Amino acid sequence: MKTDVLIIGGGIVGLSTAHQLLKLNNNITVTILEKENGVAKHQTGNNSGVIHSGIYYKPGSLKAQNCLRGYDMLIDFCKAENIKYELCGKVVVAIKPEEIAGLEALYQRGIQNGLSGLRFLNKDEIKQYEPNCTGIKGVFVPQTGIVDYKQIAVKLAENINNNPNGTIVLNSKINAIVGNEHGAVVHTDDQRYEANLVINCAGLYCDKVAAMAGEKLNMKIIPFRGEYYSIKPEKAHLVKNLIYPVPDPNFPFLGVHFTRRISGEIEAGPNAVFAFQREGYKKTDFKWSEFWESISFAGFRKVASKYWKTGLGEYHRSYFKPAFVKALQQLVPAIQEDDLVPAGAGVRAQACDKDGGLIDDFYIQESTSFIHVLNAPSPAATSSLSIGLEVAERAMKKLN
Ligand SMILES: Cc1cc2nc3c(=O)[nH]c(=O)nc-3n(C[C@H](O)[C@H](O)[C@H](O)COP(=O)(O)OP(=O)(O)OC[C@H]3O[C@@H](n4cnc5c(N)ncnc54)[C@H](O)[C@@H]3O)c2cc1C
């Protein structure tokens, strides 16, 4: 089969890229190949459902630019497609005096990123937003919202399939890619696709797909599982909206927090534990080849030696519920172990470089016939339509 552009991966980044390409040019054909029997089966369908405001990201970074632009694009898309969302705002709270400097730095970052309406909160003001939350100082972020990203992905897929130039092929796992002077040939078990340009949006497997295409990489994907608990309905009143701790600036994850889902359920989590399998959603999931690949990567070993203490804390909270509950009680003391039931997990694709750095920013690498999205962790769901536009514009330049 022939197509102008072939996209690998039917997560929100691949779908948004196809959506933007088809909007930019109605003369090109775009095909998405997805290995699962539906779209959004991995990161996109197992995330926290938060529409991030952009407060966390370094001004000028790809994360800041795409989160801010993507935020507006996402809300416009939800309005146009009648997808339920809510801009409920969130509170970030310092629980110890030594966290106040970090909270103030976060506020300043929000201002630098152009957020309006941010507000410092004292102890009593925190309670006006979250009556059961104990903190010594807080920031209210009015822009933060909630949505179901799976619904967005399904709508994008519907629109792509309804476009005469768009095709999504499910149950199609790429297992070989051969570049040539006109583009590339991509193989699945039973099909062969010829494309002028291939865009890799394979999430947890993006480095493997890039390696198949012959790219030299300075990074590897390290999977970090994030486990959730759900608060029993009779205790859901303990949390109104979203309550976050002050994040550790050395770590790309935000710390366990409370989130109201768009379905009304209150979730606690996710933590961030190194997973022994890329799509390892359960604690017992283990794939020797993938585990070995991670631990034999020099960059990962450097990460492990730098963050071993944080990592051990994450394992402790993962395997020992009272420790998880203790972390949550720092934000909402009334929460008890019996109030929480396990509620699944997601696995983050976090790129790690050879020098042991967890790559913080989004990262896209190009070669003649390929564009590889190699680091698209949170807030990539919020930013997806903007990342999609950025990749689609790069693709159009290459095709011309
Ligand atoms: C626990 C967790 C919480 C998060 N919370 C938030 C949040 O609240 N807000 C936010 O903005 N972001 C959040 N994120 C981040 C966000 O979900 C991801 O950044 C985003 O979904 C990435 O989308 P993607 O399309 O790159 O990856 P994915 O959704 O993982 O899609 C990649 C697709 O590629 C397919 N694929 C892989 N290999 C192949 C192959 N060989 N052949 C064919 N197909 C292949 C996979 O099956 C998959 O469907 C969270 C992530 C996690 C894990």
The ligand as an SDF file (V2000), in Angstrom:
LIG
                    3D

 53 58  0  0  0  0  0  0  0  0999 V2000
    0.2810    7.9350   34.6320 C   0  0  0  0  0  0  0  0  0  0  0  0
    0.2610    9.0610   33.6500 C   0  0  0  0  0  0  0  0  0  0  0  0
   -0.3960   10.2610   33.9510 C   0  0  0  0  0  0  0  0  0  0  0  0
   -0.3890   11.3290   33.0490 C   0  0  0  0  0  0  0  0  0  0  0  0
   -1.1410   12.4260   33.2810 N   0  0  0  0  0  0  0  0  0  0  0  0
   -1.2280   13.4020   32.3490 C   0  0  0  0  0  0  0  0  0  0  0  0
   -2.1090   14.4980   32.5060 C   0  0  0  0  0  0  0  0  0  0  0  0
   -2.8650   14.5480   33.4720 O   0  0  0  0  0  0  0  0  0  0  0  0
   -2.1100   15.4810   31.5740 N   0  0  0  0  0  0  0  0  0  0  0  0
   -1.2860   15.4470   30.4850 C   0  0  0  0  0  0  0  0  0  0  0  0
   -1.3010   16.3900   29.6850 O   0  0  0  0  0  0  0  0  0  0  0  0
   -0.4800   14.3890   30.2680 N   0  0  0  0  0  0  0  0  0  0  0  0
   -0.4510   13.3650   31.1580 C   0  0  0  0  0  0  0  0  0  0  0  0
    0.3330   12.2660   30.9380 N   0  0  0  0  0  0  0  0  0  0  0  0
    1.1410   12.2110   29.7280 C   0  0  0  0  0  0  0  0  0  0  0  0
    0.3210   11.8330   28.4980 C   0  0  0  0  0  0  0  0  0  0  0  0
   -0.6200   10.8350   28.7640 O   0  0  0  0  0  0  0  0  0  0  0  0
    1.2910   11.3490   27.4150 C   0  0  0  0  0  0  0  0  0  0  0  0
    2.3210   12.3010   27.3220 O   0  0  0  0  0  0  0  0  0  0  0  0
    0.6070   11.1950   26.0570 C   0  0  0  0  0  0  0  0  0  0  0  0
   -0.5250   10.3750   26.1750 O   0  0  0  0  0  0  0  0  0  0  0  0
    1.5890   10.6160   25.0610 C   0  0  0  0  0  0  0  0  0  0  0  0
    0.8770   10.2720   23.8930 O   0  0  0  0  0  0  0  0  0  0  0  0
    1.5750    9.4070   22.7670 P   0  0  0  0  0  0  0  0  0  0  0  0
    0.6500    9.3790   21.6260 O   0  0  0  0  0  0  0  0  0  0  0  0
    2.9650    9.9360   22.5710 O   0  0  0  0  0  0  0  0  0  0  0  0
    1.8060    7.9640   23.4240 O   0  0  0  0  0  0  0  0  0  0  0  0
    0.8110    6.7260   23.6020 P   0  0  0  0  0  0  0  0  0  0  0  0
   -0.5200    7.1700   24.0480 O   0  0  0  0  0  0  0  0  0  0  0  0
    1.5290    5.7540   24.4780 O   0  0  0  0  0  0  0  0  0  0  0  0
    0.6640    6.1500   22.1370 O   0  0  0  0  0  0  0  0  0  0  0  0
    1.6980    5.4750   21.4610 C   0  0  0  0  0  0  0  0  0  0  0  0
    1.0610    4.4230   20.5990 C   0  0  0  0  0  0  0  0  0  0  0  0
    2.0510    3.7920   19.7760 O   0  0  0  0  0  0  0  0  0  0  0  0
    1.6700    2.4410   19.6080 C   0  0  0  0  0  0  0  0  0  0  0  0
    2.8580    1.6690   19.1820 N   0  0  0  0  0  0  0  0  0  0  0  0
    3.9960    1.4650   19.8770 C   0  0  0  0  0  0  0  0  0  0  0  0
    4.8490    0.6930   19.1780 N   0  0  0  0  0  0  0  0  0  0  0  0
    4.2330    0.4110   18.0050 C   0  0  0  0  0  0  0  0  0  0  0  0
    4.6030   -0.3830   16.8550 C   0  0  0  0  0  0  0  0  0  0  0  0
    5.7790   -1.0300   16.7730 N   0  0  0  0  0  0  0  0  0  0  0  0
    3.7170   -0.4580   15.8160 N   0  0  0  0  0  0  0  0  0  0  0  0
    2.5130    0.1810   15.8760 C   0  0  0  0  0  0  0  0  0  0  0  0
    2.1080    0.9100   16.9550 N   0  0  0  0  0  0  0  0  0  0  0  0
    2.9620    1.0260   17.9960 C   0  0  0  0  0  0  0  0  0  0  0  0
    1.1690    2.0470   20.9860 C   0  0  0  0  0  0  0  0  0  0  0  0
    0.3650    0.8930   20.9520 O   0  0  0  0  0  0  0  0  0  0  0  0
    0.4300    3.2960   21.4120 C   0  0  0  0  0  0  0  0  0  0  0  0
   -0.9530    3.2430   21.1170 O   0  0  0  0  0  0  0  0  0  0  0  0
    0.3320   11.1790   31.8190 C   0  0  0  0  0  0  0  0  0  0  0  0
    0.9540    9.9830   31.5040 C   0  0  0  0  0  0  0  0  0  0  0  0
    0.9000    8.9100   32.3810 C   0  0  0  0  0  0  0  0  0  0  0  0
    1.4880    7.6000   31.9770 C   0  0  0  0  0  0  0  0  0  0  0  0
  1  2  1  0
  2  3  1  0
  2 52  2  0
  3  4  2  0
  4  5  1  0
  4 50  1  0
  5  6  2  0
  6  7  1  0
  6 13  1  0
  7  8  2  0
  7  9  1  0
  9 10  1  0
 10 11  2  0
 10 12  1  0
 12 13  2  0
 13 14  1  0
 14 15  1  0
 14 50  1  0
 15 16  1  0
 16 17  1  0
 16 18  1  0
 18 19  1  0
 18 20  1  0
 20 21  1  0
 20 22  1  0
 22 23  1  0
 23 24  1  0
 24 25  2  0
 24 26  1  0
 24 27  1  0
 27 28  1  0
 28 29  2  0
 28 30  1  0
 28 31  1  0
 31 32  1  0
 32 33  1  0
 33 34  1  0
 33 48  1  0
 34 35  1  0
 35 36  1  0
 35 46  1  0
 36 37  1  0
 36 45  1  0
 37 38  2  0
 38 39  1  0
 39 40  1  0
 39 45  2  0
 40 41  1  0
 40 42  2  0
 42 43  1  0
 43 44  2  0
 44 45  1  0
 46 47  1  0
 46 48  1  0
 48 49  1  0
 50 51  2  0
 51 52  1  0
 52 53  1  0
M  END
$$$$
